[in-house]
Amino acid sequence: MISADITKRQLEIIEAAGKILTKSGVSSLTIKNLAKEMKFSESAIYRHFTSKEDIIIAMLNYMAESMDVRSTKLSEAAGSPDEKFRAMFQGQFSFSQENPHFVVAVLSDGLIEESQRINEALLKVMKVKMSHLMPIIKAGQQAGIFTNAVAVEELTHIVMASFRLQMLKWRMSGFSFNIVEAGNKLIDALLTLMKAK
C-alpha cells in the first residue's frame, strides 16, 4: 500500500533508511550512507527529500497512515470488542514481522532527541493507535466484556505499554523470535486480565 502522498521511489528510500536504522542506529542514517545503501547519488536522494529529518518524518507518517488503514479494515471485519482487539494487534504483529525496519524507526535510540518535528510524527503514530484502541476498550466495557475497574484511558496506556515492551524485546533480541507467536500469547494474556470477572 502506497500513500497518495508518497511516491514509489520515496517508499524505497524510507525502507532503505529503516534498514540503516535497524543495522546501525540513528547516527548512521545520513544521506551519504543512504545513497550508498541504494546505489544512488546523494543528489538523487535530495530530489525526493530535503533532509534526513524529512526522511524519518515520511517514514513515521507512512507508518501512521498504514496503521490507520489496517486498523480500520480489521476493526470493521471483526465482530465483538474482544475480537476487534485481537484482530488489531494480530494485524500489527503481522505487519511488524514483515517490516521490522518500521518497528526500529519508532523504537530507535536517540530519535526522540532528533527534533520537535520528529517528536510530533512519533506522537501521531501513538495517537492513531489510541484512536482505534480506545473505542474498542470502551465498547467492551459498555458490553460488560472488559472490566470497568480501570478507566478506558489507563487501560489503553497499559495495553500500549505492554505492546511496546514486547516490540522492544523483539528488537533487542535482533528479531530472533517469531513476533506473531509471541504477540498472540501477549494478546491472550491481556484479554484475560481485561475480562470482566
trRosetta pair geometry for C-beta under 8 A, 3 or more apart (Angstrom, degrees):
i j d omega theta_ij theta_ji phi_ij phi_ji
1 66 5.9 142 80 -119 125 98
1 69 6.5 -157 164 88 162 157
2 6 6.0 -130 -174 85 85 93
2 7 7.6 6 179 -173 134 16
2 8 6.2 -47 -108 -84 159 64
2 11 5.7 -89 -118 -47 102 149
3 6 4.5 63 60 19 100 102
3 61 7.8 -53 -3 126 174 95
3 62 5.9 -134 -9 -119 130 76
3 65 5.1 45 -94 107 127 158
3 66 7.6 -99 -56 -55 99 80
5 61 7.6 -60 90 132 137 131
5 65 7.9 -180 36 -61 116 166
6 10 4.8 -128 -166 88 84 129
6 11 5.7 99 140 -58 120 86
6 14 7.8 -36 -158 2 139 138
6 58 6.5 124 -108 -169 119 108
6 62 5.9 10 -27 -91 165 111
7 10 4.6 99 52 5 77 102
7 11 7.1 -137 96 -5 43 85
7 48 7.2 -116 51 -134 122 112
8 11 5.7 -54 -153 34 32 113
8 12 6.7 36 148 -20 64 102
9 12 5.5 -49 -151 32 35 114
9 13 6.6 37 149 -20 65 103
9 48 5.9 -136 117 -95 109 144
10 13 5.5 -52 -150 34 36 114
10 14 6.4 28 155 -14 68 103
10 48 5.1 -176 -89 -176 81 124
10 49 7.2 119 -130 -50 94 98
10 58 6.3 -100 172 173 115 150
11 14 6.0 -54 -143 39 32 104
11 15 6.2 34 155 -19 65 107
11 62 7.1 141 -112 -131 83 155
12 15 5.8 -56 -147 37 28 111
12 16 6.4 29 154 -18 64 106
12 38 7.1 100 140 -128 105 124
13 16 5.8 -55 -149 37 30 110
13 17 6.3 34 150 -21 64 105
13 34 6.9 46 -159 177 85 125
13 38 6.9 -21 -106 -73 66 155
13 45 6.4 133 -132 -134 129 84
13 48 5.8 167 -15 98 159 147
13 49 6.6 -172 132 -8 153 126
13 55 6.3 -104 137 -131 109 110
14 17 5.3 -47 -145 35 37 117
14 18 6.4 45 151 -24 64 100
14 55 6.0 179 -98 -172 74 79
14 58 5.3 -126 -81 104 133 105
14 59 4.2 174 -164 -84 116 85
14 62 6.2 124 108 16 163 150
15 18 5.5 -49 -151 32 33 116
15 19 6.7 36 149 -21 63 100
15 101 6.4 98 -157 79 59 150
16 19 5.6 -50 -152 31 36 113
16 20 6.7 37 149 -18 65 100
16 34 6.0 108 116 -152 117 82
16 37 4.9 147 -176 115 114 126
16 38 5.1 -19 -120 -67 171 100
17 20 5.7 -52 -153 34 35 111
17 21 6.5 38 148 -19 66 104
17 29 5.8 60 -158 -145 86 118
17 34 5.9 -4 -85 -112 78 120
17 55 5.0 165 -82 154 163 125
17 56 7.1 -138 153 -76 143 59
17 59 6.1 -118 84 -61 127 139
17 101 8.0 126 88 168 55 126
17 105 7.9 60 114 -96 98 113
18 21 5.5 -50 -148 35 35 114
18 22 6.3 39 151 -24 65 104
18 59 6.2 158 -63 -142 99 137
18 99 7.7 -11 145 179 160 87
18 101 2.8 93 141 154 114 117
18 102 5.9 -25 -133 -62 146 47
18 104 6.2 127 -167 62 79 110
18 105 5.5 -54 -114 -51 92 110
19 22 5.5 -49 -148 33 33 116
19 23 6.3 24 156 -12 66 108
19 37 6.8 160 82 -170 118 142
19 101 5.2 -46 -63 -103 51 140
20 23 6.0 -60 -144 42 30 104
20 24 5.9 -39 -179 41 67 106
20 28 5.7 -147 173 110 101 101
20 29 5.0 130 108 -95 126 77
20 33 5.8 111 -134 127 143 121
20 34 6.5 -82 -24 -85 154 72
20 37 6.0 -101 -64 -57 108 158
21 24 7.5 -88 -123 59 13 63
21 25 6.6 26 -154 -137 53 15
21 26 6.2 23 -124 -77 91 57
21 28 7.9 175 -91 67 36 95
21 29 5.8 6 -70 -61 78 128
21 101 6.5 112 59 -161 104 83
21 104 4.7 152 117 126 108 119
21 105 5.8 88 86 -82 167 61
21 108 5.4 -67 -167 -93 119 131
22 100 6.4 81 -114 114 137 100
22 101 5.0 -81 -38 -107 126 76
22 104 4.5 -152 -84 -28 71 169
23 28 7.4 -84 90 90 89 151
24 27 7.5 -102 140 68 94 75
24 28 3.4 -13 118 32 129 161
24 29 7.7 166 82 -44 102 65
24 33 7.9 -99 61 -177 151 156
25 28 5.7 94 65 12 66 100
25 29 7.7 -117 114 -15 40 91
25 108 6.7 136 -149 -157 62 98
25 109 6.2 -28 -142 54 114 101
25 110 7.1 66 176 31 106 128
26 29 5.5 -49 -154 19 43 116
26 108 4.9 106 -52 161 107 130
26 109 6.8 -141 7 77 112 60
26 110 4.6 -146 49 83 139 115
26 111 5.5 -175 -81 -72 147 72
26 114 6.8 -117 180 -71 143 122
27 110 6.9 16 -44 87 84 167
28 33 5.8 151 166 -136 77 178
29 33 6.7 -124 -131 71 24 129
29 34 6.9 44 -162 -56 67 105
29 52 5.9 125 126 -154 96 119
29 55 7.6 -155 168 89 119 133
29 56 7.4 90 130 -68 153 106
30 33 4.7 91 53 10 83 100
30 34 6.7 -147 91 -6 42 89
30 52 6.5 -54 -125 -81 37 134
31 34 5.5 -56 -145 40 31 115
31 35 6.2 36 154 -23 65 104
31 42 5.3 74 138 -146 108 99
31 45 5.3 172 -157 94 93 147
31 46 7.0 34 -156 -59 142 87
31 51 7.8 -87 -58 -147 119 38
31 52 6.3 -116 -46 -62 79 87
32 35 5.9 -53 -149 33 27 110
32 36 6.5 26 151 -17 61 108
32 42 6.1 -20 -93 -90 55 122
33 36 5.5 -54 -149 37 34 115
33 37 6.2 39 152 -23 67 105
34 37 5.6 -49 -145 34 31 114
34 38 6.3 11 160 -2 65 111
34 40 7.9 -25 126 52 75 115
34 45 5.7 95 104 -113 119 151
34 52 8.0 176 -19 -106 139 84
34 55 7.3 -94 -105 -128 163 171
35 38 6.2 -68 -144 49 26 98
35 39 8.0 142 163 -39 56 1
35 40 4.8 -105 -146 78 71 81
35 41 6.1 -20 -158 159 129 15
35 42 4.5 -72 -55 -77 157 57
35 44 7.0 122 -126 53 99 97
35 45 5.3 -102 -76 -22 89 128
36 39 7.4 22 -174 -74 29 41
38 45 7.4 132 46 -77 142 102
40 44 4.1 -119 179 75 113 135
40 45 5.9 125 104 -46 135 83
41 44 4.7 107 56 -6 76 100
41 45 7.7 -140 97 -1 49 80
42 45 5.7 -51 -160 31 42 112
42 46 6.4 39 146 -17 70 107
43 46 5.4 -54 -146 40 38 114
43 47 6.8 53 150 -33 64 93
44 47 5.8 -40 -158 15 35 117
44 48 7.7 15 151 -3 58 102
45 48 6.3 -74 -168 42 38 99
45 49 6.3 -39 164 47 78 95
46 49 6.9 -84 -122 73 32 55
46 50 6.8 51 -152 -119 76 37
49 54 4.4 174 -164 97 98 119
49 55 4.9 60 177 -65 169 81
49 58 6.8 -105 -102 -7 122 143
50 54 5.2 90 47 -11 76 154
51 54 4.8 107 55 3 73 98
51 55 7.3 -130 103 -3 47 85
52 55 5.6 -54 -154 33 36 114
52 56 6.5 33 151 -17 68 104
53 56 5.9 -56 -150 37 32 108
53 57 6.2 29 154 -17 66 109
53 114 6.8 168 -108 153 88 117
53 115 5.5 16 -129 15 126 153
53 117 6.3 68 172 74 119 127
53 118 6.4 -109 -149 -53 85 104
54 57 5.7 -55 -143 40 31 111
54 58 6.2 35 155 -22 65 105
55 58 5.8 -53 -148 35 28 112
55 59 6.4 32 151 -22 62 105
56 59 5.5 -53 -151 33 32 115
56 60 6.4 27 153 -14 66 106
56 105 7.0 170 -148 -155 78 104
56 111 7.1 -177 -164 -145 140 105
56 114 6.9 -9 81 120 169 165
56 118 5.5 -3 113 -115 129 113
56 121 7.3 146 126 73 82 153
57 60 5.8 -55 -146 40 32 108
57 61 6.1 31 155 -18 66 108
57 117 5.9 -34 -86 140 135 106
57 118 6.2 -114 -74 -96 83 62
57 121 4.7 -163 -135 -61 72 155
58 61 5.8 -55 -141 40 29 110
58 62 6.1 33 156 -22 64 107
59 62 5.8 -55 -148 35 26 112
59 63 6.4 27 152 -19 61 107
59 102 7.1 -167 176 -119 98 75
59 105 5.1 -135 135 -140 130 155
60 63 5.5 -52 -148 36 32 114
60 64 6.4 34 153 -20 65 103
60 105 6.3 -159 -74 146 74 124
60 106 7.3 120 -115 -85 91 76
60 118 7.2 129 -6 -152 153 67
60 121 3.8 96 93 149 141 116
60 122 6.1 -74 -145 -70 146 50
60 124 6.9 106 142 61 107 109
60 125 5.7 -94 -170 -44 91 120
61 64 5.6 -50 -145 35 33 111
61 65 6.2 30 156 -17 65 107
61 121 5.9 -73 -51 -142 77 109
61 124 6.9 7 -102 94 65 148
62 65 5.9 -57 -146 39 29 108
62 66 6.1 23 158 -14 66 109
63 66 6.1 -57 -141 40 26 105
63 67 6.1 29 156 -21 63 110
63 102 5.0 153 -102 -164 119 118
63 105 6.7 -171 -39 81 150 137
63 106 7.0 -153 139 -55 165 110
63 125 5.7 2 103 -110 112 119
64 67 5.7 -58 -148 37 27 113
64 68 6.3 31 153 -23 63 106
64 121 7.5 -137 -21 -172 134 72
64 124 4.9 -20 -102 126 162 100
64 125 4.6 -118 -81 -92 93 60
64 128 4.7 153 -160 -14 86 150
65 68 5.6 -52 -149 32 32 114
65 69 6.5 28 155 -16 65 104
66 69 5.8 -52 -146 38 34 110
66 70 6.1 33 155 -16 67 109
66 95 7.4 154 132 -151 118 144
67 70 5.9 -57 -142 41 28 109
67 71 5.9 25 161 -18 65 113
67 92 7.2 33 -131 -105 97 96
67 95 7.8 -179 -94 90 71 169
67 125 6.9 86 21 -150 153 76
67 128 5.3 105 93 120 118 134
67 129 6.5 -43 157 -72 141 77
68 71 6.1 -58 -140 39 22 108
68 72 6.3 25 158 -21 60 109
68 128 4.9 -88 -69 -158 93 123
68 131 7.9 6 -116 73 94 126
68 132 7.5 -175 -125 -47 54 124
69 72 6.0 -58 -150 34 26 111
69 73 6.5 22 157 -15 63 108
70 73 6.0 -61 -151 38 29 108
70 74 6.1 21 158 -14 67 112
70 91 5.1 167 161 159 116 132
70 92 7.5 137 112 -73 139 61
70 95 6.5 -38 -108 -58 172 142
71 74 5.8 -57 -140 42 29 108
71 75 5.9 30 160 -21 65 112
71 88 5.5 36 -132 -132 88 96
71 91 6.9 174 -84 85 53 144
71 92 7.9 23 -77 -60 94 98
71 128 7.5 154 23 155 147 93
71 129 7.6 176 -72 -118 157 49
71 132 4.1 -41 158 -120 141 166
72 75 5.9 -58 -143 38 24 110
72 76 6.3 22 159 -17 62 109
72 132 7.3 -113 -63 -107 56 120
73 76 6.0 -60 -149 37 27 108
73 77 6.3 20 157 -17 64 112
74 77 5.8 -60 -146 38 30 109
74 78 6.2 22 160 -16 67 110
74 84 7.4 123 129 -151 85 64
74 87 4.2 177 174 143 106 110
74 88 5.6 153 104 -84 135 51
74 90 7.9 177 -150 64 142 89
74 91 4.7 -102 -67 -37 155 150
75 78 6.2 -55 -139 37 27 105
75 84 5.1 46 -132 -151 70 110
75 87 6.9 171 -75 89 40 125
75 88 6.4 30 -69 -73 87 102
75 132 6.3 -141 -52 -159 143 104
75 136 7.0 -117 -126 -74 113 114
77 87 6.8 -173 76 -162 100 158
78 83 4.2 -177 -177 126 108 97
78 84 4.3 164 92 -85 133 57
78 86 7.4 163 -133 61 147 85
78 87 4.1 -145 -58 -4 137 150
78 88 8.0 -83 6 -32 152 74
79 83 4.8 35 52 58 75 152
79 84 7.4 -135 66 -44 29 83
80 83 4.7 94 53 8 74 104
80 84 7.0 -135 98 -6 37 88
80 140 7.9 82 158 -102 84 83
80 143 7.4 -159 -157 120 94 167
80 145 6.7 142 168 -86 117 161
81 84 5.5 -54 -145 36 33 113
81 85 6.3 40 154 -24 66 103
81 136 5.2 141 -154 -174 86 71
81 137 7.3 128 -177 -91 127 18
81 139 4.5 179 -84 96 122 100
81 140 3.4 -157 119 -71 152 85
81 143 6.1 176 1 30 126 136
81 145 5.5 166 58 61 117 146
81 146 6.8 -84 113 -18 139 113
82 85 5.4 -45 -146 32 35 117
82 86 6.4 37 153 -18 64 103
82 140 6.3 101 -53 -117 69 123
82 145 5.6 -132 -33 165 107 138
82 146 7.6 162 -72 -57 90 91
82 191 5.8 81 -150 -140 108 120
82 195 7.8 24 -96 -91 136 88
83 86 5.7 -53 -148 37 32 111
83 87 6.2 32 153 -20 66 108
84 87 5.7 -55 -144 38 30 111
84 88 6.3 34 156 -25 64 105
84 136 4.8 -150 105 -126 123 119
84 139 7.8 34 41 69 147 136
85 88 6.0 -55 -151 30 26 111
85 89 6.7 6 160 -3 61 109
85 133 7.8 68 -120 -138 79 76
85 136 5.3 151 -71 151 78 137
85 137 7.5 83 -90 -71 118 67
85 140 7.1 14 -38 -57 128 145
85 187 7.4 153 130 -155 92 99
85 190 7.9 -140 159 107 129 118
85 191 6.7 145 101 -89 137 100
85 194 8.0 -143 -161 73 171 160
86 89 6.5 -70 -152 44 27 97
86 90 5.9 24 158 -18 67 113
86 187 5.5 92 -123 175 72 136
86 191 7.1 2 -69 -64 95 140
87 90 5.9 -56 -138 40 27 109
87 91 6.1 31 159 -22 63 109
88 91 6.0 -62 -157 34 24 112
88 92 6.6 19 151 -16 62 108
88 132 6.2 163 -131 134 137 124
88 133 6.8 165 136 -89 162 76
88 136 6.9 -110 -14 -39 146 166
89 92 5.4 -50 -144 36 39 112
89 93 6.2 38 156 -18 69 103
89 163 6.8 -129 -127 -108 112 121
89 183 6.3 -169 152 174 100 110
89 186 7.7 -124 163 93 144 104
89 187 5.1 170 88 -92 139 113
90 93 5.8 -54 -145 38 31 108
90 94 6.3 33 154 -20 65 107
90 180 7.4 52 -152 -149 72 87
90 183 7.0 142 -107 121 48 123
90 184 6.9 41 -102 -88 93 82
90 187 6.9 -6 -56 -58 80 162
91 94 5.8 -55 -146 36 29 111
91 95 6.3 29 155 -18 64 107
92 95 5.7 -53 -146 37 31 112
92 96 6.2 32 154 -20 64 108
92 163 7.5 10 107 -162 149 131
92 183 7.7 -166 85 -155 85 147
93 96 5.6 -54 -146 37 32 113
93 97 6.4 39 153 -26 65 102
93 179 5.3 -162 -162 130 92 94
93 180 4.9 134 134 -105 116 54
93 182 8.0 -170 -146 71 134 74
93 183 3.4 -132 -102 37 152 177
93 184 7.5 -136 69 -41 168 65
94 97 5.7 -49 -149 29 32 114
94 98 6.7 19 155 -8 63 108
94 180 5.9 52 -83 -101 63 114
95 98 6.1 -67 -154 44 30 104
95 99 5.9 -27 166 32 69 113
95 102 7.7 -44 144 64 100 142
96 99 6.5 -81 -127 64 24 73
96 100 6.5 59 174 -96 67 55
96 102 7.2 -120 -114 72 62 101
96 103 5.1 65 -145 -62 101 123
96 167 6.7 -108 -146 -119 155 107
96 170 7.7 70 146 100 131 158
96 179 5.5 -82 100 112 117 155
97 100 7.4 0 -148 -60 18 86
97 178 7.2 16 -118 -161 125 66
97 179 5.1 -162 -77 54 86 107
97 180 5.3 -18 -50 -38 146 100
99 102 4.6 23 135 8 112 114
99 103 7.4 141 109 -15 72 84
100 103 5.2 -48 -159 30 52 117
100 104 6.5 54 146 -22 74 100
100 170 8.0 -133 -130 134 109 114
100 171 7.6 154 -171 -101 103 78
100 175 5.2 -15 -126 -95 157 143
101 104 5.5 -48 -150 34 39 116
101 105 6.7 51 148 -29 64 97
102 105 5.4 -42 -153 23 39 119
102 106 7.0 31 153 -12 64 100
103 106 6.2 -63 -160 38 33 103
103 107 6.1 -4 156 11 70 117
103 167 5.5 -149 -156 -170 117 115
103 170 7.3 -42 160 90 159 119
103 171 6.0 -158 128 -74 117 113
104 107 6.1 -75 -135 57 29 90
104 108 5.8 59 160 -68 69 87
104 171 6.2 145 -90 -133 72 125
105 108 6.1 -21 -145 -20 22 116
105 111 7.4 111 -179 -110 50 159
106 111 7.9 -146 -160 76 17 162
106 122 6.7 132 -138 -132 73 90
106 125 6.1 -130 -111 119 119 164
106 167 7.9 -1 82 133 121 149
107 164 7.7 156 -93 -162 108 86
107 167 6.4 -165 -52 123 143 109
107 168 5.8 -179 -145 -96 142 76
107 171 5.5 -171 91 -5 149 170
108 111 4.0 88 79 -36 104 121
110 113 5.4 -60 -160 42 58 111
110 114 6.7 82 143 -52 76 86
111 114 5.5 -29 -160 -9 42 121
111 118 6.2 -134 172 155 81 135
111 122 7.1 129 126 -72 116 135
112 118 7.5 -161 -118 109 25 110
112 119 6.2 64 -151 -96 65 91
112 122 6.9 -52 -98 20 75 170
114 118 4.6 19 79 31 116 158
115 118 4.7 98 59 6 83 100
115 119 7.0 -139 100 -5 47 86
116 119 5.4 -51 -150 35 36 116
116 120 6.5 39 151 -22 66 102
117 120 5.6 -50 -151 33 33 113
117 121 6.6 33 150 -18 64 103
118 121 5.6 -53 -150 36 36 111
118 122 6.4 39 150 -20 67 103
119 122 5.6 -53 -148 36 32 113
119 123 6.3 35 151 -21 65 106
120 123 5.5 -52 -147 36 32 115
120 124 6.5 41 149 -27 62 101
121 124 5.4 -45 -151 27 35 117
121 125 7.1 40 149 -20 61 96
122 125 5.8 -48 -158 28 36 112
122 126 6.7 34 147 -15 65 105
123 126 5.5 -55 -153 38 37 114
123 127 6.2 37 151 -21 69 106
124 127 5.6 -53 -143 37 32 111
124 128 6.4 37 156 -24 64 101
125 128 6.0 -53 -153 30 28 111
125 129 6.8 27 151 -16 61 106
126 129 5.9 -58 -156 36 32 111
126 130 6.3 26 152 -15 67 110
126 160 7.5 73 -149 -171 88 148
127 130 5.6 -56 -144 41 33 111
127 131 6.0 39 155 -28 67 105
128 131 5.7 -53 -147 30 28 113
128 132 7.0 16 157 -9 61 105
129 132 6.3 -69 -161 40 30 101
129 133 5.9 16 154 -13 69 119
129 160 6.4 112 124 -114 133 118
130 133 5.6 -63 -132 45 32 106
130 134 5.6 33 173 -26 72 109
130 156 5.8 71 -135 170 87 136
130 160 7.1 -25 -78 -64 83 147
131 134 6.8 -36 -124 27 19 108
131 135 7.8 14 168 -8 47 105
132 135 7.1 -68 -163 35 27 101
132 136 7.0 22 150 -16 63 114
133 136 5.8 -65 -157 36 36 112
133 137 6.3 29 155 -16 73 108
133 156 5.3 126 114 -134 118 99
133 159 6.5 -172 -173 90 139 140
133 160 7.0 171 55 -62 173 100
134 137 5.8 -57 -146 38 32 108
134 138 6.1 32 157 -20 67 109
134 152 5.7 75 -155 159 85 115
134 153 7.2 9 -120 -91 116 56
134 156 5.1 -13 -85 -85 78 145
135 138 5.5 -53 -141 40 33 114
135 139 6.1 34 158 -20 66 106
136 139 5.9 -55 -147 37 27 109
136 140 6.3 29 152 -20 62 109
137 140 5.5 -56 -149 37 31 115
137 141 6.4 32 153 -19 65 104
137 146 6.1 -89 -157 87 66 172
137 152 5.2 141 106 -143 116 83
137 155 5.3 166 -166 100 146 127
137 156 5.9 -136 11 -68 156 83
137 159 7.5 -152 -75 -8 133 149
137 194 7.6 -101 -130 -157 94 136
138 141 5.8 -54 -150 35 31 110
138 142 6.3 28 153 -17 65 107
138 152 5.0 12 -77 -113 83 142
139 142 5.7 -55 -145 39 32 111
139 143 6.1 24 157 -13 66 111
140 143 5.9 -60 -143 43 28 105
140 145 4.4 -85 -161 72 80 109
140 146 3.6 58 127 -5 114 116
140 194 7.3 18 131 149 147 122
141 144 7.7 41 179 -70 31 24
141 145 7.6 -84 -61 54 21 70
141 146 4.9 -57 -68 76 62 101
141 147 7.3 -29 -111 89 88 28
141 148 5.1 107 -159 -88 107 79
141 152 6.6 -106 -1 -79 148 92
143 146 7.9 65 59 15 86 77
144 196 5.5 -75 177 28 61 166
145 195 6.9 -67 166 -132 61 67
145 196 6.2 164 142 4 12 108
146 155 7.4 92 165 -175 133 162
146 194 4.7 -31 -136 160 97 99
146 195 6.6 -80 -111 -107 46 26
146 196 6.1 80 119 -39 10 86
147 150 6.2 55 102 20 111 87
147 155 7.9 170 71 -98 91 137
147 194 6.0 -142 15 -172 93 46
147 195 6.9 56 -35 99 87 23
147 196 5.0 154 -80 -94 52 58
147 197 7.0 35 -96 -10 104 79
148 196 7.2 25 -6 -105 76 109
150 154 5.2 -116 177 89 97 115
150 155 4.7 121 111 -65 116 95
150 158 7.4 -12 161 1 154 143
151 154 4.8 82 62 14 87 104
151 155 6.8 -158 90 -7 40 90
152 155 5.8 -62 -146 39 26 110
152 156 6.2 30 155 -23 64 107
153 156 5.6 -52 -150 33 30 115
153 157 6.6 31 151 -19 63 103
154 157 5.5 -51 -150 34 35 113
154 158 6.4 37 151 -20 66 103
155 158 5.6 -50 -148 34 34 113
155 159 6.4 34 153 -18 65 106
155 194 6.7 91 -160 -120 124 106
156 159 5.9 -56 -148 37 29 110
156 160 6.2 23 157 -14 65 110
157 160 5.9 -59 -143 41 28 107
157 161 6.1 29 158 -20 65 109
158 161 5.9 -56 -146 36 26 110
158 162 6.4 28 154 -20 62 106
159 162 5.8 -57 -152 34 29 112
159 163 6.4 29 151 -19 64 108
159 190 5.9 82 -119 -158 87 140
159 194 7.8 20 -77 -70 113 134
160 163 5.5 -52 -147 37 34 115
160 164 6.2 36 154 -20 66 105
161 164 5.6 -52 -145 37 32 112
161 165 6.3 35 155 -21 64 104
162 165 5.8 -53 -149 34 29 112
162 166 6.6 32 152 -20 62 105
162 186 6.3 163 150 -171 111 116
162 190 6.1 160 92 -84 160 120
163 166 5.8 -55 -154 33 30 112
163 167 6.5 26 152 -15 65 107
163 186 7.3 133 -95 139 56 144
164 167 5.7 -57 -149 39 33 109
164 168 6.1 35 152 -22 67 107
165 168 5.5 -53 -145 36 31 113
165 169 6.4 35 155 -20 65 103
166 169 5.9 -52 -151 34 30 111
166 170 6.5 31 150 -19 63 107
166 179 7.5 115 148 -150 103 90
166 182 6.4 167 -163 131 111 112
166 183 6.5 114 151 -97 148 69
166 186 5.3 -38 -81 -69 150 162
167 170 5.5 -53 -150 36 34 115
167 171 6.3 34 152 -19 66 105
167 179 7.5 44 -108 -143 62 131
168 171 5.7 -53 -146 37 31 110
168 172 6.1 25 157 -15 66 109
169 172 5.9 -58 -142 41 27 107
169 173 6.3 26 157 -19 63 109
170 173 6.0 -61 -150 36 26 109
170 175 6.0 37 164 -107 86 53
170 177 6.6 -109 -120 58 80 90
170 179 4.9 31 -122 -93 152 109
170 182 7.0 175 -78 68 109 150
171 174 7.9 41 172 -69 34 19
171 175 6.9 10 -110 -58 37 74
173 176 4.3 -106 145 28 104 104
173 177 6.1 5 109 2 156 93
175 179 7.5 -50 -144 -36 77 113
177 181 7.5 -102 159 64 94 109
177 182 5.8 71 122 -38 123 132
178 181 4.2 53 97 16 116 110
178 182 6.5 156 88 -8 61 88
179 182 5.6 -57 -138 48 35 108
179 183 5.5 45 157 -30 68 110
180 183 5.6 -53 -141 37 24 116
180 184 6.6 30 155 -24 60 102
181 184 5.9 -51 -152 28 30 111
181 185 7.0 29 151 -16 61 102
182 185 5.8 -54 -158 33 36 113
182 186 6.6 35 147 -18 66 105
183 186 5.5 -54 -150 36 36 112
183 187 6.3 40 151 -23 68 102
184 187 5.5 -48 -146 33 34 115
184 188 6.5 37 153 -20 64 102
185 188 5.7 -52 -151 35 32 113
185 189 6.4 31 151 -19 64 107
186 189 5.6 -55 -147 37 33 112
186 190 6.2 30 156 -18 67 107
187 190 5.9 -57 -146 38 28 108
187 191 6.2 26 157 -17 64 108
188 191 6.0 -59 -147 38 27 109
188 192 6.4 30 153 -22 63 106
189 192 5.7 -55 -152 33 30 114
189 193 6.5 25 153 -14 64 107
190 193 5.7 -57 -149 39 33 109
190 194 6.0 24 156 -16 68 114
191 194 5.7 -60 -138 43 30 108
191 195 6.3 48 159 -45 65 96
192 195 6.1 -39 -150 6 26 115
